[in-house]
Amino acid sequence: MTRVKFELPADDLGRAVAFYRDVFGWSAQKLPFEYVLVDTDGETVDPADSDGGISPRTEFVQGPVLIIDVPSIDDVARKVVAAGGVLLNAKERVGEFGFSQYIKDSEGSVLCLWESVQG
């Protein structure tokens, strides 16, 4: 079974955090790089169990993106290609938290694969 989270793009992370806090009551935690974890229940953010994140708008993240937690990005990336999807970037290390890789599914939707660092 996989877990699905979300990523929202922002041109101004602080402004976006204020918006989601003020409108929906979400809590946020800035990471040591340009990324903010959010919890939609308003409780203190647990980095290992957040609901999603807000990232700077990038080439791949132009609209909301689903983040799919997988046991092995390498294994899933092979399946993506075999099923008609496209790998948009190489697997990247994300701090001490894990690895990510953006893909397009067979219909052109951008998704992010996430592999947690086993600790």
N, C-alpha and C positions, 0 to 999 in steps of 0.2 A: 504494500500500500504506500502511496506517496502523499505528501502533504503539500498543499498549494498555498502560497502567500502572494503578496502583490508588491509592485514597485510603481511609484508615481513620479513622473518627471517634474522638475521645477527649474525655473530660471533663477529663483532666489530662494534658497533653502529656508532661511529664517522667516520670510514672508509666508511660505507654504506651511511651515510648522505652525505659525500663528493662526493661519486660516483653519487648518484641521483641528487645532486645539479649541479655538473659539466657536467654531460652527458645530463640531461633532463631539468635543470633549476628549479627543485622543491625547495620549501621552507620547512623549518623544524623548529619544536619547541620541545626541550627536556622537558619532564615532570619531576616532582620531584622524580620519580622512573625510573627504566630502561625501558623507552619507549620514542619514538620520533614520534610526529604527523607530517604528511606531507600534503602539498597542491601541486597538480600537476600544478597549474597555475602560481606558483612562487610568488604569493601575500602573505602577512603576514598570518600566520596560525591562523585561528579562531578555538579554541579548540572545540567549539560546532558544527562546520561545516567543519571539516577537511576531506580530501579525503581518508585518511588511516593512516597507521603507520608502523614503523619499530621496531621490538621487538627482544630481544635476542632469539636465536634459543632454542627451548625447546622440550620436549618430544612430544608435539602436533604440534608445529609450526616448521616443517622441510622444508616446501616449502611454496609458496604463499597461503594465506588463505583468503577466502571471509568472511567479517564481515557483518552479516545481522542484521539490526536494527529492533527490535521487541518491541511491547508494553509491553509484559510480558514474560520473559524467562520461568517462571514456566509453563505458559499455552502452550508455543511452545515446551518445553521439553517433555511434555506429548504426544504431537502430533508426535514428532520425534520418540519416542519409539513405539507408536502405528503404525507408518508407516514403521517400520523396521530399524530405525536408532539406534545409540548407543550414550549414554551420556558418555563423556570421563572424565569429572571432575564435581565437584559440582559447583553451581553458586557461583561466587566470586565477592566481592566488589572491584572496581577499583578506589581508591581514592575517591574524591568527584564527579567523573564524572558519574559513573553508575555501572553496573554489567555485567559480561561476563560468558559464559559457552561454552566450546568446545564440538562439537558433530561430529559424523561420519554419513554421509547420508547413504541411502540404498546401495550405490555403493562403500562405503569406503572412500569417499572424506571428509577431515576434514574441518569443517566450524566453525565459531565463532558466537554465538548469542550475541547480545549487547542490553542492556536495559538501556536507559539514566535515570539519576536521574531527577525526575520532579522538576522543580524549579520555 
